[in-house]
Amino acid sequence: MTVADLKAAGAATVLLRDAIKPTLMQTLENTPALVHCGPFANIAHGNSSVLADMIAVKCADYVLTESGFGADIGAEKFFDIKCRASGLRPNAAVLVVTVRALKAHTGKYKVVAGKPLDPGLTSENVADVELGAANLVRHLENMRKFGVNPVVAINAFATDTQAEIDAIREIALAAGATGVAVARHWAEGGAGATELADMVVDACNQPNDFKFLYPVDWPIRKKIETIATEIYRADGVDYTPEADKQIDTFEKNGFGGLPICMAKTHLSFTADPAVKGAPVGFRLPIREVRASVGAGFIYPLCGEMRTMPGLPKTPAAENVDLDEEGKVVGLF
């Protein structure tokens, strides 16, 4: 079915006439930034548009593009879906980590949006950093599977200690990182990211051998199972009868050659957001498989994952209004 079938093609064209053009913005230091599309990687491909990237590479010597959420979903989809569609090939990858995130990957701490962090996440604990770094190591191994040079950026917080930073650097370098930089751009602007920028340039100049994780003409199940076993480290995949039937229908109708866009939690390598670190010995449940034929991918739904972004109990939109003078209030 198309928008023309719904007699809405003209209206959609009017809406997209300007929206198809990336928005050119700039940082506080006048660095250009192209903003175009913003899907969530746990339910879509998690990347900005191919069009924005193609414009950017014509305008700069180095282009950084974000692939959202965990590298097991956003980065994998960047490589296997976006790079396949665009024909562009990356020279390097930047894996962003924080001290507190690695501590959280020990499974000892519960993080609740809107509530204060557990003091254990903001006080020095090198042992927890080292334990949680198993998650970082797995992501680095995954980036290496695609043949790109990974650089680790430690997004620094004021509560981080040198001992914790040193532990991350030692572990990351041993796991194959091309370089490890502490990024303090949140406080120092561009000057706080010069070390990272130099490492990225160096990584781009080193030999690399980019490759896709799977050939796109493989059967749907084989592509799903390759992502599950090679990237998530699952022992295998379990399909519901409904998912099995849907896969068979897609392949029968000629859609088997589309890449895979896994709808999975970004909080774990598994389908269970509570399972942290670098788990093994699990199976990936697929409850349903859908096709975005226009966008050009098949998307399996893992576990209880839903395809609508979640909102907090009090969405920010409830605070936005016009005051008596007609001024916008509640945006910040």
N, C-alpha and C positions, 0 to 999 in steps of 0.2 A: 504494500500500500504506500502511496506517495501523498505529499501535500496537495498535488493536483487532483488526486481522487477525492480529496476533501474539499475541493474548490477553494483552497486557501493559498495557492502558489503565489498569487499576486501579493497578498498581505505579507507572506513570509519574505518575499523578495524585498519589499519596502523596509521591513525590520532589519534585514541583513545587509542592505546596501552600504550602510556605514559601519555596521558591526564587523564586517569581514576585514576591515582595515585595522591593523594593530595600533594601539594607542602608544604614542611616543611620549615618554616621561623622562625625568632626570633625577639623579640623586642630589643630595645637598651640595655635592662637590662637582655637579654638572656632568656626571657620567650618564650617557644615554641608556635608557632601559625601555625595552619594548614589552608591553603588557597585552597579552591576547589569549583569552580562554583560561579557565582555571578549574579544571575537573579534579576531583579527589581521587588519588591513586588507589584507595581501597575499594572504590566502586566504579572507577573508569580508568583512563590511562595515566592521569596525574601529571600531564605535561602541558606546557604552553604550545601554541600552534606551530606547525611546520612553516607557515607563512612568515611568522615573526622571526624564526631562526634564519630563514633564507634571506630576509632583509638584513638581519644583523651581520651575517657573514660577508655581505657586500660592503659593510660600513666600518669594520674593525678588524684588527689583527687577531684578536682573541675574543671569542664569544662564550659566555657561560649561560647555560640554560638549566632551569631547575626541574628536577623530576621529584614529585612530592612524596612525602611519607617515607616509610622504610625502603631501603635499597632493594629489598626482596620483592617489592611490588613496583614502586615508581621507577627505579632504575632499570629493572628487568623489562618493564613495558617501554621505557625509552629506547632501549637497545632493540628489542624484538618487534615492537610495533612502529614506533615513530621513526627510527633510523631506517627501517625497511621501507616505510612509505616515502620518506624524504630523499633517500639516497645519500644523506649526509652521514659522515663517519666521525665519531669522537676520537680525540687523541688521548684524553685523560678523563678521570672521574674524581670528584671531590666528595669524600664521605665525611659528613658533619657529625661530630659526636659531642657530648657534654659529660662532665664528671658525674653529675647527678643522674643522667640517664643510664650510664653504665652501672651505677649503684642500684638503680631501680631494677636492672636486669638480673640482680641476684635473686629476685623474688621475695626479698625480705620486707619491702616497703609497699604501701598502698598509696597511690597518688589519686586524689579526688579533685576534679576541676572546681575551682572557686574556694577551695579550703587550703589553709597553710600547709606547706610541705613538712613531712616528717623531719625533725631536726637531724636525723641520721643522714639525710641526703645533702645537708649543707654544712656538715662538720667533717673534719678530716678522717678518712677511713680508707687507707690504701688497699687493705685486704679486700674490701668490697669492690673497689674499682677493678682490681685484678680478677676477681671472680666474675663480675659482670662483663668484663672485656671479652669473654667467650663469644658474646653477641657481635662485638666489633670484628673479631677474627673471622667469624663466618661471613660477614658482609665483605670483608677484604678478599676472602677466598672466592666469593661469588663474582666480584668485580674482575678478578684475574681470569675467571672462566670466559669472560667476554673479550679478553685480549687487550684491555686498556690498562693504563698506568694509574693506580689509585693514590691520591694524596689525602691524608687525614687532616681535617680542620677541627681543632678543639675549640668550640665556641665557649669562650671563657666567661665564668661568673666570678663576682667579687669574693665568693666564699671558697673558690677552688684554691688548693694549696699546691706549692711547687712539687711536693712529693707525689701527689696524685697525678699531676700533669706529666711528670717524669715517668711514672708507671705506664701511662697510656702510650707515651712516645716509644718506650722500650718494647712494649707488646706489639704495637702497630708495625714498627719497623721489622720486627722478627717475623711478622705474619705477611710481609710482602709489600707494605706501603712504600711508595717512592719517596715520600717525605711526610713529616708531621709538623704542622705549624699551629701556634696558638693565635687565635683570631680575637682581637679586641676592638673591632671596628665599631661595635655598639657604643663604645666610650671615646674612641680616638679617631673615628672616621676612617678615611682611606689609609692613614698612617698606621692604623692598627691591623691592617690586612696586607701590608707590603710583603711580609715574610711568606704568607700564603700565596700571594700573587707570583712571587719569584719561584716558589716550588711548583706551581701549576705550569708556568712557562717551561721550567726545566723538564717536567713530566711530559709536556706536549712535544718537546724536542727529542725525547728518547724514542727508540724504536718501539712500535706497538703493532699488534696483529689482531685488529677487531674482527669478531665473528659473532654470528647469531647463535643462540642456544639450540635452535632446532630449525630444520628446513620447513618452510611454510606448507609444503605439499604433503607432509606427514598426516596420517589420520588424526582426527580431533583427540581421541583418547590418548594417543601416544604423545601428542604435544602437551596435553594437560599433565600426564604422568611424568614427563621429562622436567617440567617446571617444578612439580611437587617433590620429586626425588633429588634433582640436581641443585635447586635453589633453596627449598624449604628443608630438605633432608628427610622427608617423609619416607616411610617404608613402602608406601603404596597409596592408592586412591580407592575410596569406596563410593560408588554411585548409587543413588536411589533409583528405583525402577523408572520414575519419571525422567530423571536425568539421562538414563540410558536410552529411553525412547526419543528424547529430544535430540540427542546426538545423532541417532540413526536417521531421524527426519532431516536434520540439517545436511548431513552427508548425501542423503538421497536426492536432495534438492540442489546440490551443487555448491554448498557453502563450506565444505570440508577444508578448503584451501585457505581459509582465513586464519590470521594469527590469534593467539589466545590472550584475553584480558581478564585475569583472575580477580573476582570480587572477594577480597579476603581482609580480615582485620589487619591493621598496620601495627598492632601492639604485640604481635607474636609471629614467629615463623609458622606456628600452627594455626588452626582455625579457632582456637580458644584464646581470647585476649589475656587471660590470666596466666598463661604459660610463658614464662620469660626465659631469657638467656639463649642458649643454643641447644634446644631439645632434640632428642633422637628417639627412635622406637615408637613413633606414632604414625597413624594413617590419616590422610586428608579426606574429610567427608565432602562430597559434592551433592547438594540436595536438588539443584536445578541448573540447567544450562540454557542460556538465552543467546540470541544473535542480534547484534547491531549491524545489519547488513550495509546500511548507508555509510556508517562510520568505518566499517571494514574490519570487524573483529567478532569473535565468539567470546561470551563472558560467562564462565561457570560461577555459581554462587557457592561459596565454601561455608559449611556449617550454618550458623545462624545469621550470617552477614545480610544486612538489608541494603537496598540500593538508594535509599534517601539519606542525605546527610543528617546527622543528629543535631538537635538544638538544645541549648541549656534550658533549665526550668524557666528562666526569664530571658527570652531572646532580646538582643540589643534593640531590635525594631520597636519594641514596646516603649522605649524611652525617647524615640525620635518624634518630634512634633514641631509646630510653629507657635511662637509666643504671640502675645497680643500686638506686637509691632511687626509681625510677619517674618521674624527671623527664625532660622532653623536652630533648634536646640536638641540636645541629647545625642549628638553624633560622637562626642568624645567624653 
